[in-house]
Amino acid sequence: MHTSLTFTGIIPARYESSRFPGKPMVELLGKPMFWHVYKRATQCRLLKSVYLATDDNRIFNSAHENNVPVIMTSKAHKSGTDRVLEAAEILSLPQDTIVVNIQGDEPALAPEMLDQLLYPFISDNRIKVCTLARKEQKNKVSHKNTVKVVFSQKMKALYFSRSIIPYSENEQFCHVHIGAYAFKMKYLKLFSELKQSRLEIAESLEQLRLLEADIPITIALTEHICQGVDTPEDIDKVLKLLSDD
């Protein structure tokens, strides 16, 4: 597909994790988890290049051994988004580059999801930030760790919440947010410069910082289901998905 836009994928991968230390290095079918994420991301037809961004020498060295392009970043970052920005700045990416923050704990990522995330930038050059959502039954997504989103007729996010939104006793479905983001480089930098916002702190959701600053987030829909790795108990589910491919 021809487009004049440049899309660059960055996978943040830190070693320390309160729930699962060393998670990016967990071996799945003979390869570290980050390798599976990288290989699937490179299957996205629109991404010009994909990099791993880490703060740990063990991950850095393993990436080299597995032929994954890797960038060393600071240990001080509070979020994956900040790590992605530092990597993008090290790469000296132009302001109009679309930078894709690819979750490092999604080894069964469907490459088509990244295509769906990036298509809106091709059809509308006014888009600043884009993320994904999937329609799901409310009774399956009531847990606070599953983030919900509501959006306008023009596919602009109205609000993200850990609660079920919208509230309705009649509707059986809502939309679940899938945490892959694509930013124009300019707005990725602006995001990091904004202070934490009131709603962001209340919901513990950093994307609300953009909405409170009146920076629109476009929603792209996907039918693909993610199976992230949050705890060691998730490994068996992911291995089944990888083995089925």
N, C-alpha and C positions, 0 to 999 in steps of 0.2 A: 504494500500500500504506500503510495507516494504522499508525503507531507513535508512541508518545510520546517515543521517543528522538530526540536530535538528532545527526546525523552531519555532520562538517565535514572536507573534504579539504584537505590542504596539500601542495604540490609543492615540495620543496627544490631550488633551482637555484643552484649556485655557478659562477662563471666559471672560476676556476683549477682545473685538473685535470692531474695529472702525465702521464696518457696521452692526454688530448684537451682541451687548453685551449679555452675558449669553446664547449664542446659544446652547452649549452642554446640557443645562438644559431644553430646550423647550420641553413641553410635547406633545408626539405623541401617540395617542391611549392609554393614561393612563400611559405611561412610558417616562422617559427622552430620548432625542435623542441618547445620548451615549450608553444607554442600547440596543437600536435597532442595533447600529453598532457592539457592543460587541456580541450580540446573533448571528448575521449573520456571524461574523468572526469565532466564535467557531464552525460553521458548516463546515468550511474548513477542509477537511480530513487530511491535512498535518501539520496543526499548532498544536504543542504540548501544547501550552498555550497562552493565550491572556490577556493583562493587559491594564488598563487605566492609563495614565500618566497626572497628572494635576498640577496646581499651586494654586488652590483655595480650601478653606475649604468647601465651599458649594457643589462643585462637588465631593470632596473627601467623604463627609458625605453621599451624595446621592448615591454614588457608593456602599458604605457599606450597606446602606439600601436596595439596589437592588441586593446585592450579586455579585457585579462586582469587581474582584481583582483590586486594585488601588494603585498607587505609587505617593507620593507627590514629586514634583520637584520644581526647582527654578522659580521665577517670572521673572528672568533676561533674559531668552532665547529669541532670536530674531526669531527663526524658530521652527517649529514642529520637524524638524530633530534633532536639538540640544536637545530638550526635550526627544525625543526617546533615544538618546545616554545616557543622564543622567540616565533614567530609566533602560536601559540595563546595565549600570555600577553598579547601585544599586543592580540589580539582579545578578551581578557577572557572566554574561554570558561568556562562553568560546569564544576564538577568532574565532573559526570555526562555531559558531552559525549563522544561517541565521536570521537576525532581519528584521521584516516586519513593515514598517511604514504605518499604516492603517488610512486613513483620517477620522477624527471624525465627519465630516459633511455629511456622506454618509449613512444615515439610511436605504436606500433601496438597499444597497450593495448586489450584487449577490455573494454568497460564491464561486461559480465556478471561478470567476475572480481571487481570491486568489490562487486557484489551478493552474490556467494558469500562474500566476506570478511566482510560485515556481517550476513548472515542469522543467524549464531549468537548475536549480541547480542540479537536479537529473541526468540529461542526460550529463552534462558537469561540472566537478568539478573545471574547470578553471574560471568559471563565478564569477565576483566580485560584480556586482550590476545589478539588473534587474528592469524594469518598464514596464508598459502596454501601448498599443496603439490600436486604432480602426479606420478602414477605414470609411471615411465619405465624403459626397458631399461637395465640396468647397463652394458652395453658402450658406451652412448652418453654416459654421464655420469661417466666416470672422472676427468676433469680436476679439479684442485683448486679451480678457480674456480667449479665447479658444486657448490653446497652441498646436502648430503643431510640428511634428517631421519627419525627414527623416532618413533612416537607410540603411545599406549596405546589400549585398546579404547574409552575415553571421549574419544578424539581430543585428548588432552593430549600435548604434545611431551615426549619423554623425553630426546632429545639431537639436536643439530645437529653436523655434521662435514663437513670437506672430503674425508674418506676415504669409501669405500663402506661404508655401514652399512645393515642388519646384514651382517656377513661371512657368506657362504654360497656354497659352490661349486654348490649345487643351484638356488637361486633366481635367476631371470633378471631380476627387476624390483626396483627400490627406489623411494623417493619423493624427488623433487627439491624443495628449498625455493624458493619464489618470494617475493622480498623486498618484498612490500607488507604493511604492518602497520596494524592498528587498535587503538588504546589508549583505555581510559577515561582522561580527562584526568588524573585522580588518579594513575594508574599511569605515564603518560607523564612526569609530574613526578618521581615516585619513581625511575624509571629513571635520570634525569639526576643524581639525588642519590647513587646507589649508586657505589661505587668500581669500577674495572675489576676483573674477577674472574680467578682463575687459569686457568680453562678458556677464558674469553673471549680472554685473551692468547695462550694456547697455540694456539687454532684461528683467531685473528683474526676472531671472530664475536661481535658485541656482544650478540646475543640470548641468549647463554649467561649473561650477567650476570643476567638475570631468573631463569633456571632455578636458578642457584646461590643466588639469594636466596629460593628457594621461591615464586616468583611464577609460576603456571602460564600457559603459552601454549597456546591452543586452535588446533588445525589444521583448516582448512577445505579440502576438496579441490576442485580444478578440473581440467577437461580442456583448458583453453586453454593454448596455448604462447606464451611471451614471446619477443620478439626485442629485447633491449636494445641500446643503442649504447655499447660500451665503447671502441672504437677507430674511426678513420676508415674502416677496412675494412668495418665493419658497416653503413655508410650504404646501400650498394646493396641489401642484404637487406631493410632497412626500407622503402626506396622501393618495392620490389616488393610488399611487403605493403600499403602505403598505396595503391598504384596499383590493386591487385586489389579493394579495397573498393568 
